[in-house]
Amino acid sequence: MSFLAETAAAVDDRAAGAVLYEVLLPWGHLNAGDHPEGVRGSLARCLGLLAPSFEDAERHFEAALEHNERMRARPWLAHTQSAFAAALDGRDDARAAALRAEALATCDELGMEPVRLVSPSGR
């Protein structure tokens, strides 16, 4: 389901995003997982990508930042920082820049390719 959420956000499919948001909402406090990767970080990040409003997205991204940091899920923290930065563009450019810088620093430190931006739907 987390892959579907990311895909809906990436192609800006708001109808699919709305359905996925409602399906995933009760599970937002948990991690996404799949067979090849194991844990894919906090589902709250996916909810942030699909949130119907900026306020909802901000709440979900804040939760995902805290959850991924607490778990030391640094790759998924970088993904969350990048997506949250995109949501903040034009609203809080200083925080967006700081989140992007943190995401890139983590990518560099972990030897990851820089996080490809998946913008939240409708923003």
BALOBA-1460 file (C-alpha; in Angstrom, 3 decimals):
// residues 123
<rec num="1" residu="m" x="0.000" y="0.000" z="0.000"/>
<rec num="2" residu="s" x="2.871" y="2.391" z="0.677"/>
<rec num="3" residu="f" x="4.064" y="1.924" z="-2.916"/>
<rec num="4" residu="l" x="0.573" y="2.765" z="-4.146"/>
<rec num="5" residu="a" x="0.529" y="5.877" z="-1.959"/>
<rec num="6" residu="e" x="3.865" y="7.039" z="-3.373"/>
<rec num="7" residu="t" x="2.710" y="6.319" z="-6.920"/>
<rec num="8" residu="a" x="-0.570" y="8.215" z="-6.479"/>
<rec num="9" residu="a" x="1.385" y="11.196" z="-5.134"/>
<rec num="10" residu="a" x="4.006" y="11.004" z="-7.891"/>
<rec num="11" residu="v" x="1.422" y="11.020" z="-10.700"/>
<rec num="12" residu="d" x="-0.904" y="13.398" z="-8.810"/>
<rec num="13" residu="d" x="-3.826" y="10.938" z="-8.917"/>
<rec num="14" residu="r" x="-6.013" y="12.685" z="-6.376"/>
<rec num="15" residu="a" x="-8.892" y="10.224" z="-6.630"/>
<rec num="16" residu="a" x="-6.671" y="7.238" z="-5.870"/>
<rec num="17" residu="g" x="-4.838" y="9.298" z="-3.247"/>
<rec num="18" residu="a" x="-8.079" y="10.090" z="-1.438"/>
<rec num="19" residu="v" x="-9.051" y="6.413" z="-1.291"/>
<rec num="20" residu="l" x="-5.586" y="5.344" z="-0.153"/>
<rec num="21" residu="y" x="-5.499" y="8.103" z="2.475"/>
<rec num="22" residu="e" x="-8.709" y="6.816" z="4.055"/>
<rec num="23" residu="v" x="-7.512" y="3.187" z="3.922"/>
<rec num="24" residu="l" x="-4.101" y="3.999" z="5.452"/>
<rec num="25" residu="l" x="-5.263" y="6.551" z="8.040"/>
<rec num="26" residu="p" x="-5.974" y="4.016" z="10.828"/>
<rec num="27" residu="w" x="-2.479" y="2.558" z="10.345"/>
<rec num="28" residu="g" x="-0.521" y="5.828" z="10.326"/>
<rec num="29" residu="h" x="1.167" y="5.077" z="13.656"/>
<rec num="30" residu="l" x="2.778" y="1.929" z="12.209"/>
<rec num="31" residu="n" x="5.617" y="1.216" z="9.788"/>
<rec num="32" residu="a" x="5.239" y="0.246" z="6.173"/>
<rec num="33" residu="g" x="6.844" y="-3.062" z="5.306"/>
<rec num="34" residu="d" x="7.333" y="-5.339" z="2.371"/>
<rec num="35" residu="h" x="9.194" y="-8.523" z="1.632"/>
<rec num="36" residu="p" x="12.278" y="-7.336" z="-0.268"/>
<rec num="37" residu="e" x="13.075" y="-4.281" z="1.855"/>
<rec num="38" residu="g" x="11.638" y="-5.100" z="5.240"/>
<rec num="39" residu="v" x="10.655" y="-1.854" z="6.950"/>
<rec num="40" residu="r" x="9.928" y="1.173" z="4.749"/>
<rec num="41" residu="g" x="9.595" y="3.710" z="7.537"/>
<rec num="42" residu="s" x="6.575" y="5.351" z="9.062"/>
<rec num="43" residu="l" x="3.259" y="5.133" z="7.218"/>
<rec num="44" residu="a" x="2.675" y="8.690" z="8.401"/>
<rec num="45" residu="r" x="5.004" y="9.777" z="5.560"/>
<rec num="46" residu="c" x="2.626" y="8.206" z="3.046"/>
<rec num="47" residu="l" x="-0.290" y="9.936" z="4.735"/>
<rec num="48" residu="g" x="1.586" y="13.222" z="4.437"/>
<rec num="49" residu="l" x="1.994" y="12.621" z="0.711"/>
<rec num="50" residu="l" x="-1.750" y="12.020" z="0.311"/>
<rec num="51" residu="a" x="-3.197" y="14.400" z="2.894"/>
<rec num="52" residu="p" x="-6.202" y="16.432" z="1.749"/>
<rec num="53" residu="s" x="-4.895" y="19.669" z="3.294"/>
<rec num="54" residu="f" x="-1.581" y="21.263" z="4.137"/>
<rec num="55" residu="e" x="-2.431" y="21.128" z="7.851"/>
<rec num="56" residu="d" x="-3.040" y="17.380" z="7.655"/>
<rec num="57" residu="a" x="0.155" y="16.868" z="5.655"/>
<rec num="58" residu="e" x="2.165" y="18.876" z="8.176"/>
<rec num="59" residu="r" x="0.779" y="16.824" z="11.073"/>
<rec num="60" residu="h" x="1.580" y="13.533" z="9.328"/>
<rec num="61" residu="f" x="5.064" y="14.615" z="8.260"/>
<rec num="62" residu="e" x="5.878" y="15.796" z="11.789"/>
<rec num="63" residu="a" x="4.776" y="12.393" z="13.118"/>
<rec num="64" residu="a" x="6.821" y="10.596" z="10.453"/>
<rec num="65" residu="l" x="9.925" y="12.668" z="11.243"/>
<rec num="66" residu="e" x="9.657" y="11.777" z="14.913"/>
<rec num="67" residu="h" x="8.863" y="8.108" z="14.286"/>
<rec num="68" residu="n" x="11.658" y="7.572" z="11.735"/>
<rec num="69" residu="e" x="14.175" y="9.414" z="13.895"/>
<rec num="70" residu="r" x="13.198" y="7.446" z="16.999"/>
<rec num="71" residu="m" x="13.637" y="4.184" z="15.057"/>
<rec num="72" residu="r" x="16.896" y="5.423" z="13.553"/>
<rec num="73" residu="a" x="15.418" y="4.675" z="10.137"/>
<rec num="74" residu="r" x="17.719" y="7.220" z="8.561"/>
<rec num="75" residu="p" x="17.007" y="6.456" z="4.890"/>
<rec num="76" residu="w" x="13.285" y="6.863" z="5.522"/>
<rec num="77" residu="l" x="13.938" y="9.957" z="7.594"/>
<rec num="78" residu="a" x="15.646" y="11.438" z="4.513"/>
<rec num="79" residu="h" x="12.641" y="10.533" z="2.349"/>
<rec num="80" residu="t" x="10.340" y="12.174" z="4.897"/>
<rec num="81" residu="q" x="12.481" y="15.305" z="5.105"/>
<rec num="82" residu="s" x="12.469" y="15.640" z="1.328"/>
<rec num="83" residu="a" x="8.701" y="15.195" z="0.990"/>
<rec num="84" residu="f" x="7.992" y="17.542" z="3.903"/>
<rec num="85" residu="a" x="10.306" y="20.125" z="2.319"/>
<rec num="86" residu="a" x="8.248" y="19.945" z="-0.885"/>
<rec num="87" residu="a" x="5.051" y="20.492" z="1.099"/>
<rec num="88" residu="l" x="6.595" y="23.512" z="2.830"/>
<rec num="89" residu="d" x="7.751" y="25.190" z="-0.397"/>
<rec num="90" residu="g" x="6.216" y="28.645" z="-0.566"/>
<rec num="91" residu="r" x="4.942" y="28.397" z="3.014"/>
<rec num="92" residu="d" x="8.132" y="28.130" z="5.050"/>
<rec num="93" residu="d" x="11.061" y="28.257" z="2.663"/>
<rec num="94" residu="a" x="13.671" y="28.393" z="5.431"/>
<rec num="95" residu="r" x="12.431" y="25.172" z="7.022"/>
<rec num="96" residu="a" x="12.060" y="23.546" z="3.598"/>
<rec num="97" residu="a" x="15.694" y="24.374" z="2.801"/>
<rec num="98" residu="a" x="16.852" y="23.030" z="6.166"/>
<rec num="99" residu="l" x="14.946" y="19.765" z="5.677"/>
<rec num="100" residu="r" x="16.374" y="19.362" z="2.164"/>
<rec num="101" residu="a" x="19.886" y="19.969" z="3.449"/>
<rec num="102" residu="e" x="19.416" y="17.379" z="6.206"/>
<rec num="103" residu="a" x="18.051" y="14.855" z="3.696"/>
<rec num="104" residu="l" x="20.999" y="15.385" z="1.335"/>
<rec num="105" residu="a" x="23.498" y="15.156" z="4.188"/>
<rec num="106" residu="t" x="21.981" y="11.831" z="5.267"/>
<rec num="107" residu="c" x="22.062" y="10.547" z="1.692"/>
<rec num="108" residu="d" x="25.728" y="11.520" z="1.383"/>
<rec num="109" residu="e" x="26.614" y="9.971" z="4.719"/>
<rec num="110" residu="l" x="24.829" y="6.699" z="3.948"/>
<rec num="111" residu="g" x="26.043" y="6.485" z="0.370"/>
<rec num="112" residu="m" x="22.482" y="6.797" z="-0.940"/>
<rec num="113" residu="e" x="21.513" y="8.379" z="-4.202"/>
<rec num="114" residu="p" x="19.936" y="11.742" z="-3.375"/>
<rec num="115" residu="v" x="16.278" y="11.315" z="-2.543"/>
<rec num="116" residu="r" x="14.112" y="11.762" z="-5.588"/>
<rec num="117" residu="l" x="11.362" y="14.174" z="-4.798"/>
<rec num="118" residu="v" x="7.873" y="12.756" z="-4.431"/>
<rec num="119" residu="s" x="5.716" y="15.791" z="-3.937"/>
<rec num="120" residu="p" x="2.585" y="15.609" z="-1.845"/>
<rec num="121" residu="s" x="-0.564" y="15.356" z="-3.974"/>
<rec num="122" residu="g" x="-2.279" y="18.550" z="-4.873"/>
<rec num="123" residu="r" x="0.471" y="20.841" z="-3.604"/>
